[in-house]
Amino acid sequence: MAELLTISGIRPILLALVGVLAMVVLRYSWRNFRLDPRRGVFMRYMSLCLAAVLVLIVSNHLLLFFAAWVSISLLLHQLLMFYPERDRAVLAAHKKFILARCSETFLGIALLLIYLQTGTATLDRALSLMPQAPHLMQHAAGICLVMAALIKCAQLPLHGWLIQVVEAPTPVSALLHAGIINLGGLLLLVTKPVWSVSTPAIWLLCLVAAVSCCVAALIMATRISIKVRLAWSTSAQMGLMLLEIGLGYYDLALLHLVAHSVYKAHAFLSVSEVAYIKQSEARSLPRVVMVFVLFQLACIVAAWLLTGSAKWLPSALLAMVLATIWMNLNRSGWRLLLSSALVISYGLLVWGAAQIIENRDISLPLELATAAIANVFAICYWLIHHTPQYAVSQRWFISLNAGLYLDEWLTRLVLWLWPSHPIHYYQSRNNVSAVKGKLYEQTR
């Protein structure tokens, strides 16, 4: 039994996180479905899905880990199909079903290669036996693990299902965006001895995650639907988390995973309370940029002087990005005070995460490549939101609002592989005779 389960490493934190989320989401679901006659069915699938997530976290056997991974996907499919009369929800569920099988295929191949290399099916023992000098089989296992994580985290261009599952009930969206979507990050954090020594796997992970993060953030800024904006935000946040993992900032990624889960659960469960999005008043762009840059430089220098280590620089830089939230406050004194408090608290949280999981050496060429992608993102964002009078900005805004048409090919493929039958429009699990009567009338 000890070889099947383990609570080492980051698992206790994730168990506590899933436990809190499960309590909140189940309580919300019980109240939300109080007038639905199928409330018991929904609660059963939701509970089983959460139980499968807990089993996945504590799994210490390759077969048990794979079985829990597959079970989560199949149970989530039942939740997404809870209202099969919604055609768009059915299409999104079909997309998720097909892509989930692709992710499971990559994961199964990776676990098989790990077993063939180490000769043991115990996860902790297999990871400890992985060689430090990678060969072809380990490169293949690392690439397969990265592909499984990228698909699970809905990275571009395999992101369309995540945007369209907002048709599902709100508790399902909260469960998906706050918990299940983070499993790709969990997979990479647990199996980092396999892929972290494979240069092709690292470059694949970082480049795809960086592009997905920037493009999804640009597209999110063009949407007005709150749930759709949250869905695009999840894709961008997952890209940023995977980028942190690929660059070797595992402590930062762990903190990001926990914070994103809590934030997205609250955001989706309270989305009905949001009446409008308040636009911030216009300010002088050069002044804001100047204050932001000077504040960044000051915090980076302070982090360097206090720690004497370069690994805190990205943490300080990301903290400054979060600190810009407070730039909208009216008084400069409050702005500086709250931003400083945010930086201090953020640094303490990163320090706490660093006590649980260690970082690896950072690749300078990879950081420069991702920094170049981030700068392209900043230029595009400025072009769209601060120069709307130009034709190129208008065309770029329209293309982004359409999601750059990245999901069209996958939609056509899914409809060709799994065409939606017209019965979905009439289907109701509460009244099967009505469906039969409708079909009988069509055949006469």
QUIKAQUI-V792202 format. One record per residue. N is the residue number from 0. PSI is psi as a letter, one per 40 degrees, with the letter a starting at -180 (NA if undefined). OMEGA is omega as a letter, one per 30 degrees, with the letter a starting at -180 (999 if undefined). Layout:
N;PSI;OMEGA  N;PSI;OMEGA
This chain:
0;d;a  1;d;l  2;e;a  3;d;a  4;i;l  5;i;l  6;f;a  7;i;l  8;b;a  9;e;a  10;d;l  11;d;l  12;d;a  13;d;l  14;d;l  15;d;l  16;d;a  17;d;l  18;d;l  19;d;l  20;d;l  21;d;l  22;d;a  23;d;a  24;d;l  25;d;l  26;d;l  27;d;a  28;d;a  29;d;l  30;d;a  31;d;a  32;f;a  33;d;l  34;e;a  35;h;a  36;e;a  37;f;a  38;d;a  39;d;l  40;d;a  41;d;a  42;d;l  43;d;l  44;d;l  45;d;a  46;d;l  47;d;l  48;d;l  49;d;l  50;d;l  51;d;l  52;d;l  53;d;l  54;d;l  55;d;a  56;d;a  57;e;a  58;h;l  59;e;l  60;h;a  61;d;a  62;d;l  63;d;l  64;d;a  65;d;l  66;d;l  67;d;l  68;d;l  69;d;a  70;d;l  71;d;a  72;d;a  73;d;l  74;d;l  75;d;l  76;d;l  77;d;l  78;d;l  79;d;a  80;e;a  81;d;l  82;g;a  83;e;l  84;e;l  85;h;a  86;d;a  87;d;l  88;d;l  89;d;l  90;d;l  91;d;l  92;d;l  93;d;l  94;d;a  95;d;a  96;d;a  97;d;a  98;d;l  99;d;l  100;d;l  101;d;l  102;d;l  103;d;l  104;d;l  105;d;a  106;d;l  107;d;l  108;d;l  109;d;l  110;d;l  111;d;l  112;d;l  113;d;l  114;d;a  115;d;a  116;d;a  117;d;a  118;e;l  119;i;l  120;e;l  121;h;a  122;d;a  123;d;a  124;d;a  125;d;l  126;d;l  127;d;a  128;e;l  129;h;a  130;i;l  131;d;l  132;h;a  133;i;l  134;a;a  135;d;a  136;d;l  137;d;l  138;d;l  139;d;l  140;d;l  141;d;l  142;d;l  143;d;l  144;d;l  145;d;l  146;d;l  147;d;l  148;d;a  149;d;l  150;d;a  151;d;a  152;e;l  153;f;l  154;i;a  155;i;g  156;e;a  157;f;a  158;e;a  159;d;a  160;d;a  161;d;l  162;d;a  163;e;a  164;e;l  165;e;l  166;e;a  167;i;l  168;i;a  169;d;l  170;d;l  171;d;l  172;d;l  173;d;l  174;d;a  175;d;a  176;d;a  177;d;a  178;c;a  179;d;a  180;d;a  181;e;a  182;d;l  183;d;l  184;d;l  185;d;a  186;d;a  187;d;l  188;d;a  189;d;a  190;f;a  191;d;l  192;e;a  193;d;a  194;d;a  195;e;l  196;e;a  197;h;a  198;d;l  199;d;l  200;d;a  201;d;l  202;d;l  203;d;a  204;d;a  205;d;a  206;d;l  207;d;a  208;d;a  209;d;l  210;d;l  211;d;a  212;d;a  213;d;a  214;d;l  215;d;l  216;d;l  217;d;a  218;d;a  219;d;a  220;e;a  221;e;a  222;i;l  223;d;l  224;h;a  225;d;a  226;d;l  227;d;l  228;d;l  229;d;l  230;d;l  231;d;l  232;d;l  233;d;l  234;d;l  235;d;a  236;d;l  237;d;l  238;d;l  239;d;l  240;d;l  241;d;l  242;d;l  243;d;l  244;d;a  245;d;l  246;e;l  247;e;l  248;g;a  249;d;l  250;d;l  251;d;l  252;d;l  253;d;l  254;d;l  255;d;a  256;d;a  257;d;a  258;d;a  259;d;l  260;d;a  261;d;a  262;d;a  263;d;l  264;d;l  265;d;a  266;d;a  267;d;a  268;e;l  269;e;a  270;d;a  271;e;a  272;e;a  273;h;a  274;d;a  275;i;l  276;h;a  277;h;l  278;h;l  279;i;a  280;i;a  281;h;l  282;i;l  283;h;a  284;d;a  285;d;a  286;d;l  287;d;a  288;d;a  289;d;l  290;d;a  291;d;a  292;d;l  293;d;l  294;d;l  295;d;a  296;d;a  297;d;a  298;d;l  299;d;l  300;d;l  301;d;l  302;d;l  303;d;a  304;d;a  305;d;a  306;d;a  307;e;a  308;i;a  309;e;a  310;e;l  311;e;a  312;d;l  313;d;l  314;d;l  315;d;a  316;d;l  317;d;l  318;d;l  319;d;l  320;d;l  321;d;a  322;d;l  323;e;l  324;d;a  325;e;l  326;e;a  327;e;l  328;i;a  329;d;a  330;h;a  331;d;l  332;d;l  333;d;l  334;d;a  335;d;a  336;d;a  337;d;l  338;d;l  339;d;l  340;d;l  341;d;l  342;d;a  343;d;a  344;d;l  345;d;l  346;d;l  347;d;l  348;d;l  349;d;l  350;d;l  351;d;l  352;d;l  353;d;l  354;e;a  355;d;a  356;h;a  357;i;l  358;i;l  359;i;l  360;i;a  361;h;l  362;h;a  363;d;l  364;d;l  365;d;l  366;d;l  367;d;l  368;d;l  369;d;l  370;d;l  371;d;l  372;d;l  373;d;l  374;d;l  375;d;l  376;d;a  377;d;l  378;d;l  379;d;l  380;d;l  381;d;a  382;d;a  383;d;a  384;e;a  385;e;l  386;f;a  387;e;a  388;e;a  389;i;a  390;d;a  391;d;l  392;d;l  393;d;l  394;d;l  395;d;l  396;d;a  397;d;l  398;d;l  399;d;l  400;d;l  401;e;l  402;f;a  403;e;l  404;f;a  405;d;a  406;e;a  407;d;a  408;d;l  409;d;l  410;d;l  411;d;a  412;d;a  413;d;l  414;d;l  415;d;l  416;d;a  417;g;a  418;h;l  419;h;a  420;i;l  421;e;a  422;d;a  423;d;a  424;d;a  425;e;a  426;h;l  427;h;a  428;e;l  429;e;a  430;g;a  431;d;l  432;d;l  433;d;l  434;d;l  435;d;l  436;d;l  437;d;l  438;d;a  439;d;l  440;d;l  441;d;a  442;e;a  443;NA;999
